[in-house]
Amino acid sequence: PPTRVSNVCVPLAAVPRNYDPALHPFEVAREYTRALNATKLERVFAKPFLSSLDGHRDGVNCMAKHPKSLSTVLSGACDGEVKIWNLTRRQCIRTIRAHEGFVRGMCARFCGTSFFTVGDDKTVKQWKMDSLEYGEEEEPIHTILGKTVYTGIDHHWKEPVFATCGHQVDIWDEQRTSPKCSLTWGFDSISSVKFNPIETYLLGSCASDRNIVLYDMRKSTPLKKVILNMRTNTLCWNPMEAFIFTAANEDYNLYTFDMRFLESPVMVHMDHVSAVLDVDYSPTGKEFVSASFDKSIRIFPVDKGRSREVYHTKRMQHVITVKWTSDNKYILCGSDEMNIRLWKANASEKLGVLAPREKAAMNYNQKLKEKFQFHPQIRRIAQHRHLPKSIYCQVKEQRIMREACRRKELNRRKHSKPGSVPFVSERKKHIVAVVK
C-alpha cells in the first residue's frame, strides 16, 4: 500500500528478486548453517514432560480415552479404583471404587455416555460417564457376573456391542447378561482383545500361548492366527489403514503386520531393552507409542525400525499402559509407581497460539532439517538422546550379543555345505507358523 508522507502518496519500491542460481553462489552453505542451528535449537528446546497426575494409591494398570471429549481420560489401578481426570485442569474429577482386586481393563462407549470396566472379581460393570447429582450414590448401571476372570475389554466403534477376553473371547450385547457368541481357538488365557476401528466387525486378540488370533464377528469363528517365538502382550489397530496392526511382544520388539500376509511382518521395531507391555497409535496412523518394562516409552514411525524419541524420568518405574490423545498432541502413560504422566508428542513443540512469523519460521526450519537430514553432523545431533545408565548398558550388551550371533552364523555358513544353512531375514526369524 502507498505510504502517506505530508499529504503526498509515495508508492513503496518493489524489491526485484532474481532466483538465478548463478547469482547466489553461497546459498547452500547458508542453508546448511541454518539447518544446523535449527537442529541444535530443536534439541535445546526438547522438554517433553508436562505434568504428573497424582492420586492413585496403587500402580496404574489400564487407561481409556473419552471418544467425544479431548480433556477427559479414565484410569484404573491395581487396587480396584477408577479415576476420571480433567486434563485441562490436570486434576481428578471423580473416583469410583469399581472392583475388588485389579482393574484389568476398561473402555468407553462409542457415544461417550458410559464406560465399562472388568476386574479380578469376575465382573463386567457399566458406569455413567457424567458426574453424580447431589445425594446420588456411586453405583454401576449394569453388572454382569462371569464364570472366570476377565483380562481385557473393548467396545465396538459403532454398535452397542462389546468384547471381553479371559479364558475365551466373548461378544456381548449391552442389553443381555449372557454373551451373544464365544470365540476360542486353543486352550490358553487371552490377555487382550481389540476391535478394528475401520472394518468394525474384525477383532484381534493375544493369547499367552504366543498366538495372535484374528476373528470375524459376522462369521462367529476365528479367521487365522500367527504364532510367534514369544508371547504378545497386546496389539493395536492402525486407525487409518484397515488391515495394519502392531503387536507388542515379550522379546523386546514390536511387529507391524498386514493381516492379509501374516507370514512375515511389514516391519520389526527394535529399540526397547525389556518386554513391551502396551502400544497405541496416533490418530494420523503414521506413528505409534510403546510402553516397556525398561521404564521408558518410545515413539516409532510406522515405516521405521528404530524409534524417533525416547521419554523417561528418574522416578518413572515399569510403564504398564500408554495412550496417544485424539488431537495428536499429547501422550499419557501410567506406571507402577502410581503416577500418570503427560508428555508432548513432539518434544520441542511450542504450546499455545503461534504468531504468523513464528509459524513461517517453524515451517522454514522444518523444511531445512528435512533437506539436510542425512548430513552426518546434522544427523548426529538430531538422533542423539541421553539414556538412563541401566538402559544404556543393556543396549550395549544386546549389541554385543547380536554381533556374536551374526558372527556365529557366518562361521557356520562358511564351514558348512553350500545351501545347508539358509539365509533367514530378520522379519521371518520371529514367526513360528501361520494357521488358517
VENVEN-V969546 format. One record per run of one state. SS is the DSSP state (H for helix, E for strand, L for the rest). FROM is the first residue (numbers start at 1). TO is the last residue. Records with the same first field share a line. If there is no record, write none. Layout:
SS: FROM-TO ; FROM-TO
This chain:
L: 1-2 ; 6-7 ; 11-20 ; 24-26 ; 45-48 ; 54-59 ; 66-71 ; 78-80 ; 87-90 ; 98-102 ; 109-113 ; 120-122 ; 129-141 ; 146-151 ; 156-160 ; 166-168 ; 174-180 ; 184-189 ; 196-201 ; 208-210 ; 217-220 ; 229-231 ; 238-243 ; 250-252 ; 259-266 ; 271-275 ; 282-286 ; 293-296 ; 302-306 ; 312-318 ; 325-329 ; 336-339 ; 345-355 ; 372-375 ; 384-388 ; 415-425 ; 430-430 ; 436-436
E: 3-5 ; 8-10 ; 49-53 ; 60-65 ; 72-77 ; 81-86 ; 91-97 ; 103-108 ; 114-119 ; 123-128 ; 142-145 ; 152-155 ; 161-165 ; 169-173 ; 181-183 ; 190-195 ; 202-207 ; 211-216 ; 221-228 ; 232-237 ; 244-249 ; 253-258 ; 267-270 ; 276-281 ; 287-292 ; 297-301 ; 307-311 ; 319-324 ; 330-335 ; 340-344 ; 431-435
H: 21-23 ; 27-44 ; 356-371 ; 376-383 ; 389-414 ; 426-429
